[in-house]
Amino acid sequence: MSDAALLAEVTRGEITESVHRGHAAIVGPDGALIDGWGDPDKVILPRSSCKMIQALPLLESGAGRDLDAVRLALASASHEGEPRHVELVSRWLGDLGLGAHDLLCGPEASRDPAHHDEMIRAGEAPTRVHNNCSGKHTGFLMLARHLGAGPDYVEMDHPVQKAVRAAFEEVTGAPSPGWGIDGCSAPNFATTLRNLAGAMARFATAIDGRDARQSAMVRLREAMMAHPGLVSGRLAACKTLMDSAPGRFVAKTGAEGVYTAILPERGIGIAVKIDDGAKRASTAVIAALLVRVGAVSADAPGIAALLAQPVPNRMGVNTGHVRPVAGLTG
């Protein structure tokens, strides 16, 4: 971790109690590194921050030709398992003649506090549709059917994952040096921060109608910007970030302290990785970098709270803050 940069700090009163180190890259429309912290060439697993890349074969194959923006947002989502998420994914599955049992992502309790408690009171068990990756997996099922492939769509040698890997390596610009199995059982392909940010820049600069891939990129980024509450959830940071400047950028989190952003107006892509995996730090850092590149103001609704996240105690008294390090906002 000696190559990691100090990116965020946690204070309690006037004392810096903890720090978070990591790496970040900002890549411009020409594919060149604009700015970097730590080691931009560090190899990482992007986790859910790359779901829009995983959704590319769904559109490029023609399988998702008629999908609306709602379903494209869900295919790229890490949703919270809110009632509307469950209803929309269930309806999509039903339109395919499928059900929750066809998903290979595993069951997960709703991440929405109110719905979580309602289900407990009602004695309802979570299903695979509640899994935050159920939209992505429904897209995989749709692609598998289009390809005439079997139901084991998360296997490395399955046509769906072969298509995902090919798209991933093409848009990141390099062969993946490795892979791991994600929390939802699908393969997650490794790349560098620089190449991940470069992939986001490709999404940012894509032009509809230029070719199948660029048209797919435009449809996915537009769907995500139009429906931030489906990409994440009503209380999630991705929604807070995108709501701060509606229709101007995509912000997408991933597990273990990863975040990406797509900025079409500037043709810029951003990728962040916090070494200790802390989401509180990755959220503060991506907010700071969006301010740095001029995508949003530091005092925009919601942004100020992400740049100085409160640390409350059991009585609800704020004892300190999680902040990006000084100078990161520019």
C-alpha positions as CSV (number, residue, x, y, z in Angstrom):
1,M,0.0,0.0,0.0
2,S,3.0,2.3,-0.1
3,D,1.9,3.6,-3.5
4,A,-1.5,4.6,-2.2
5,A,-2.4,8.3,-1.8
6,L,-4.1,9.8,1.3
7,L,-7.6,10.5,-0.1
8,A,-10.0,10.8,2.9
9,E,-9.8,11.4,6.6
10,V,-12.2,10.9,9.5
11,T,-12.2,13.4,12.3
12,R,-13.6,13.3,15.8
13,G,-13.7,16.8,17.3
14,E,-10.4,18.4,16.2
15,I,-8.6,15.1,16.0
16,T,-7.9,13.1,12.9
17,E,-9.0,9.7,14.0
18,S,-8.7,7.6,10.8
19,V,-7.5,7.9,7.3
20,H,-8.3,6.2,4.0
21,R,-5.7,5.7,1.3
22,G,-6.3,4.7,-2.3
23,H,-6.0,5.4,-6.0
24,A,-7.9,7.5,-8.5
25,A,-7.7,8.3,-12.2
26,I,-9.3,10.9,-14.4
27,V,-9.1,10.2,-18.2
28,G,-10.0,12.7,-20.9
29,P,-11.8,12.3,-24.3
30,D,-8.5,11.5,-26.0
31,G,-7.9,8.6,-23.6
32,A,-5.0,10.4,-21.9
33,L,-4.7,10.6,-18.1
34,I,-5.7,14.1,-17.0
35,D,-5.0,13.5,-13.3
36,G,-4.1,10.7,-11.0
37,W,-3.6,9.8,-7.3
38,G,-1.8,6.9,-5.9
39,D,-1.1,4.4,-8.6
40,P,-3.5,4.8,-11.6
41,D,-2.1,1.6,-13.0
42,K,-3.0,-0.5,-10.0
43,V,-5.0,-3.6,-11.0
44,I,-8.4,-3.8,-9.3
45,L,-11.7,-5.7,-9.5
46,P,-14.2,-3.0,-10.5
47,R,-17.1,-4.9,-8.9
48,S,-20.5,-3.3,-9.6
49,S,-19.0,0.0,-10.8
50,C,-18.7,-1.6,-14.3
51,K,-22.3,-2.9,-14.7
52,M,-22.9,-0.6,-17.7
53,I,-20.0,-2.5,-19.5
54,Q,-21.5,-5.8,-18.5
55,A,-24.8,-4.7,-20.1
56,L,-23.2,-3.8,-23.5
57,P,-23.7,-7.3,-25.1
58,L,-27.4,-7.2,-24.2
59,L,-27.8,-4.3,-26.6
60,E,-25.0,-5.0,-29.1
61,S,-26.4,-8.5,-29.8
62,G,-29.9,-7.1,-30.5
63,A,-31.4,-8.9,-27.6
64,G,-32.3,-5.7,-25.9
65,R,-33.2,-3.7,-28.9
66,D,-36.7,-3.0,-27.6
67,L,-35.8,-2.4,-24.0
68,D,-36.9,0.9,-22.5
69,A,-34.8,3.2,-20.4
70,V,-36.2,1.7,-17.2
71,R,-35.0,-1.8,-17.9
72,L,-31.7,-0.5,-19.2
73,A,-31.2,1.3,-15.9
74,L,-32.1,-1.8,-14.0
75,A,-29.6,-3.9,-16.1
76,S,-26.9,-1.5,-15.0
77,A,-28.1,-1.2,-11.4
78,S,-27.1,-2.0,-7.9
79,H,-30.6,-1.3,-6.6
80,E,-31.7,-1.3,-3.0
81,G,-34.5,-3.9,-3.2
82,E,-37.2,-1.3,-2.8
83,P,-40.8,-2.4,-3.6
84,R,-40.6,-0.6,-7.0
85,H,-37.3,-2.4,-7.8
86,V,-38.8,-5.7,-7.0
87,E,-41.9,-5.0,-9.0
88,L,-40.1,-3.8,-12.1
89,V,-37.6,-6.7,-12.2
90,S,-40.4,-9.2,-11.5
91,R,-42.4,-7.8,-14.4
92,W,-39.4,-8.0,-16.7
93,L,-38.8,-11.6,-15.7
94,G,-42.5,-12.3,-16.2
95,D,-42.4,-10.9,-19.7
96,L,-39.6,-13.4,-20.4
97,G,-41.7,-16.2,-19.0
98,L,-39.2,-16.6,-16.2
99,G,-39.2,-16.1,-12.4
100,A,-37.0,-15.4,-9.4
101,H,-35.8,-19.1,-9.4
102,D,-34.2,-18.5,-12.8
103,L,-31.8,-15.9,-11.3
104,L,-28.4,-17.1,-10.2
105,C,-27.6,-14.2,-8.0
106,G,-28.9,-15.6,-4.7
107,P,-31.4,-14.1,-2.3
108,E,-30.7,-10.9,-0.4
109,A,-32.6,-8.9,2.2
110,S,-33.9,-5.6,1.0
111,R,-31.4,-2.8,1.6
112,D,-34.3,-0.3,1.9
113,P,-34.8,0.1,5.7
114,A,-38.6,0.6,5.5
115,H,-39.2,-2.3,3.2
116,H,-36.8,-4.5,5.1
117,D,-38.7,-4.0,8.3
118,E,-42.1,-4.4,6.6
119,M,-41.0,-7.8,5.2
120,I,-39.9,-8.9,8.7
121,R,-43.2,-7.9,10.2
122,A,-45.0,-9.7,7.5
123,G,-42.9,-12.9,7.8
124,E,-41.8,-12.6,4.2
125,A,-38.4,-14.1,3.2
126,P,-36.2,-12.2,0.7
127,T,-36.0,-13.6,-2.8
128,R,-33.5,-13.4,-5.6
129,V,-35.3,-10.5,-7.1
130,H,-34.5,-8.5,-3.9
131,N,-30.8,-9.0,-4.7
132,N,-29.2,-5.7,-5.7
133,C,-27.9,-7.4,-9.0
134,S,-31.2,-8.9,-10.1
135,G,-31.6,-6.4,-12.9
136,K,-28.2,-7.2,-14.3
137,H,-29.0,-10.9,-14.0
138,T,-32.3,-10.5,-15.8
139,G,-30.4,-8.9,-18.6
140,F,-28.0,-11.9,-18.6
141,L,-31.0,-14.2,-18.9
142,M,-32.4,-12.2,-21.8
143,L,-29.1,-12.3,-23.6
144,A,-28.7,-16.1,-22.9
145,R,-32.1,-16.7,-24.5
146,H,-31.2,-14.6,-27.5
147,L,-27.9,-16.5,-28.0
148,G,-29.7,-19.9,-27.6
149,A,-27.5,-20.7,-24.6
150,G,-28.2,-22.6,-21.5
151,P,-29.4,-21.3,-18.1
152,D,-26.0,-21.4,-16.3
153,Y,-25.2,-17.9,-17.5
154,V,-22.7,-17.1,-14.8
155,E,-20.2,-19.8,-15.8
156,M,-16.9,-18.5,-17.3
157,D,-17.3,-20.6,-20.4
158,H,-20.9,-19.6,-21.0
159,P,-21.6,-17.5,-24.2
160,V,-23.0,-14.6,-22.0
161,Q,-19.8,-14.3,-20.0
162,K,-17.6,-14.7,-23.0
163,A,-19.4,-11.8,-24.6
164,V,-19.1,-9.8,-21.4
165,R,-15.4,-10.4,-21.2
166,A,-14.9,-9.5,-24.8
167,A,-16.7,-6.2,-24.3
168,F,-14.9,-5.5,-21.1
169,E,-11.5,-6.0,-22.6
170,E,-12.3,-3.9,-25.7
171,V,-13.7,-0.9,-23.8
172,T,-10.9,-1.0,-21.2
173,G,-8.4,-1.3,-24.0
174,A,-6.4,-4.3,-22.6
175,P,-6.8,-8.0,-21.8
176,S,-8.0,-8.6,-18.3
177,P,-5.2,-9.8,-16.1
178,G,-7.5,-11.9,-13.9
179,W,-11.0,-12.3,-12.5
180,G,-12.9,-13.1,-9.4
181,I,-16.4,-14.2,-8.6
182,D,-18.6,-11.3,-7.5
183,G,-21.1,-11.3,-4.6
184,C,-23.9,-12.1,-7.2
185,S,-21.9,-15.2,-8.5
186,A,-21.1,-13.6,-11.9
187,P,-17.4,-13.2,-13.0
188,N,-15.9,-9.8,-12.3
189,F,-12.9,-9.0,-14.6
190,A,-9.9,-7.1,-13.4
191,T,-8.4,-4.0,-15.0
192,T,-6.4,-0.9,-13.9
193,L,-7.8,2.3,-12.6
194,R,-6.5,4.1,-15.7
195,N,-8.2,1.6,-18.0
196,L,-11.4,1.6,-16.0
197,A,-11.5,5.4,-16.2
198,G,-10.7,5.2,-19.9
199,A,-13.7,2.9,-20.4
200,M,-15.9,5.5,-18.7
201,A,-14.5,8.2,-21.0
202,R,-15.5,6.0,-24.0
203,F,-19.0,5.9,-22.6
204,A,-18.8,9.7,-22.2
205,T,-17.7,10.4,-25.8
206,A,-19.9,7.8,-27.5
207,I,-22.1,9.2,-30.2
208,D,-25.5,7.6,-31.1
209,G,-25.6,6.1,-34.5
210,R,-21.8,6.0,-35.1
211,D,-21.7,2.2,-34.6
212,A,-23.5,-0.5,-32.5
213,R,-21.2,-0.1,-29.5
214,Q,-21.4,3.6,-29.3
215,S,-25.2,3.6,-29.7
216,A,-25.4,1.0,-26.9
217,M,-23.2,3.2,-24.7
218,V,-25.4,6.2,-25.3
219,R,-28.5,4.3,-24.5
220,L,-27.1,2.9,-21.3
221,R,-25.6,6.2,-20.0
222,E,-28.8,8.1,-20.8
223,A,-31.0,5.5,-19.1
224,M,-28.8,5.7,-16.0
225,M,-28.9,9.5,-15.9
226,A,-32.7,9.5,-16.4
227,H,-33.3,7.0,-13.6
228,P,-30.8,7.4,-10.8
229,G,-33.3,6.0,-8.3
230,L,-33.4,2.7,-10.2
231,V,-29.6,2.5,-10.6
232,S,-29.4,2.7,-6.8
233,G,-32.2,3.7,-4.4
234,R,-34.0,6.6,-2.8
235,L,-31.4,6.9,0.0
236,A,-28.3,5.8,-1.9
237,A,-25.3,8.0,-2.7
238,C,-25.4,7.3,-6.4
239,K,-28.8,8.9,-6.6
240,T,-27.7,11.8,-4.4
241,L,-24.8,12.5,-6.7
242,M,-26.7,12.3,-9.9
243,D,-29.7,14.3,-8.5
244,S,-27.2,17.1,-7.7
245,A,-26.9,17.8,-11.5
246,P,-29.7,16.0,-13.3
247,G,-28.8,14.5,-16.6
248,R,-25.2,15.7,-16.5
249,F,-23.3,12.6,-15.4
250,V,-23.4,9.0,-14.2
251,A,-22.1,8.0,-10.9
252,K,-21.8,4.2,-10.1
253,T,-20.6,2.6,-7.0
254,G,-19.0,-0.8,-6.6
255,A,-18.2,-2.9,-3.5
256,E,-14.9,-2.6,-1.7
257,G,-14.5,1.1,-2.2
258,V,-14.8,1.5,-5.9
259,Y,-16.6,4.3,-7.8
260,T,-16.8,5.3,-11.4
261,A,-18.3,8.3,-13.2
262,I,-19.2,9.2,-16.8
263,L,-19.3,12.8,-17.8
264,P,-20.7,13.3,-21.3
265,E,-20.4,17.1,-21.3
266,R,-16.7,16.9,-20.8
267,G,-15.9,13.5,-22.3
268,I,-14.3,12.5,-19.0
269,G,-14.2,9.2,-17.1
270,I,-13.3,8.8,-13.5
271,A,-12.4,5.7,-11.4
272,V,-11.7,5.5,-7.7
273,K,-10.5,2.6,-5.5
274,I,-10.1,2.9,-1.7
275,D,-7.5,0.3,-0.5
276,D,-9.4,-0.6,2.7
277,G,-12.7,-0.9,0.8
278,A,-14.5,1.8,2.8
279,K,-17.6,3.1,1.0
280,R,-17.7,6.2,3.2
281,A,-14.3,7.2,1.7
282,S,-15.0,6.3,-1.9
283,T,-18.3,8.3,-1.7
284,A,-16.4,11.4,-0.4
285,V,-13.7,11.1,-3.0
286,I,-15.9,10.7,-6.0
287,A,-17.9,13.7,-4.8
288,A,-14.7,15.7,-4.5
289,L,-13.5,14.7,-8.0
290,L,-16.8,15.6,-9.6
291,V,-16.4,19.0,-8.0
292,R,-12.8,19.2,-9.2
293,V,-13.7,18.6,-12.9
294,G,-16.6,21.1,-12.7
295,A,-19.4,18.6,-13.0
296,V,-21.1,19.9,-9.9
297,S,-20.7,22.6,-7.3
298,A,-19.5,21.8,-3.8
299,D,-22.6,23.5,-2.4
300,A,-25.1,21.7,-4.7
301,P,-27.9,19.9,-2.9
302,G,-26.6,16.7,-1.4
303,I,-23.0,17.3,-2.4
304,A,-22.0,19.3,0.7
305,A,-23.2,16.4,2.9
306,L,-21.2,13.9,1.0
307,L,-18.1,16.1,1.2
308,A,-18.5,16.3,5.0
309,Q,-20.3,13.1,6.1
310,P,-21.4,13.4,9.7
311,V,-20.2,10.8,12.3
312,P,-23.1,10.6,14.8
313,N,-23.0,8.9,18.1
314,R,-25.7,6.8,19.7
315,M,-27.6,10.0,20.9
316,G,-27.6,11.4,17.3
317,V,-25.0,14.0,18.2
318,N,-22.5,14.7,15.5
319,T,-19.0,13.9,16.7
320,G,-17.0,14.5,13.5
321,H,-16.9,14.1,9.7
322,V,-15.6,11.9,6.9
323,R,-14.0,14.3,4.3
324,P,-11.8,14.1,1.2
325,V,-8.4,15.4,1.9
326,A,-7.7,19.1,1.5
327,G,-7.1,20.1,-2.2
328,L,-8.9,17.1,-3.7
329,T,-11.8,19.3,-4.9
330,G,-9.4,21.5,-6.8
